[in-house]
Structures are given as structure tokens and as C-alpha cells.
Amino acid sequence: MTELGLAYAAMIGLIGAYVYRLVIRLYDLDARLAAVEDAVSADESE
């Protein structure tokens, strides 16, 4: 029973780490898209 509990805890930890990395990547992607949109809108206004 202890081994099963440890396996579940490890699985939850791995899923948590994956989700954390995914959220960080999405925030980075959002920042990059905002920068590109700002650059494009600056070019269009010239």
C-alpha cells in the first residue's frame, strides 16, 4: 500500500511539473506574440 501511495505521489508531482512548465511556456509565447503585434502595429502606423 505504501508503494502505491508513493507511486501516486510521484505521478501527481510529475503532472504538476509538466503543467507548471506548460504554463510558463504559454506566458512566454503570449509575451512574444504581444511583442510581434506591437512591432507590426508600429510598422503600419508609419
C-alpha positions in Angstrom: 0.0 0.0 0.0 2.9 2.4 0.8 4.4 1.7 -2.7 1.1 2.6 -4.3 0.9 5.8 -2.3 4.4 6.8 -3.3 3.7 6.0 -7.0 0.6 8.2 -6.9 2.5 11.0 -5.2 5.3 10.8 -7.8 2.7 10.8 -10.6 1.0 13.8 -9.2 4.3 15.5 -8.8 5.3 14.8 -12.4 2.0 16.0 -13.7 2.3 19.2 -11.6 5.8 19.8 -13.0 4.6 19.3 -16.6 1.7 21.7 -16.1 4.0 24.3 -14.5 6.4 24.1 -17.5 3.4 24.3 -19.9 2.1 27.5 -18.2 5.5 29.1 -18.2 5.8 28.4 -22.0 2.3 29.8 -22.6 3.2 33.0 -20.8 6.4 33.3 -22.8 4.5 32.7 -26.0 1.9 35.3 -25.1 4.7 37.9 -24.4 6.3 37.1 -27.7 3.0 37.4 -29.6 2.4 40.8 -27.9 5.8 42.0 -28.9 5.3 41.0 -32.5 1.8 42.6 -32.6 3.3 45.8 -31.2 6.1 45.8 -33.8 3.6 45.2 -36.6 1.2 47.9 -35.4 4.2 50.3 -35.2 5.1 49.5 -38.8 1.6 50.0 -40.0 1.3 53.4 -38.4 4.4 54.8 -40.2 
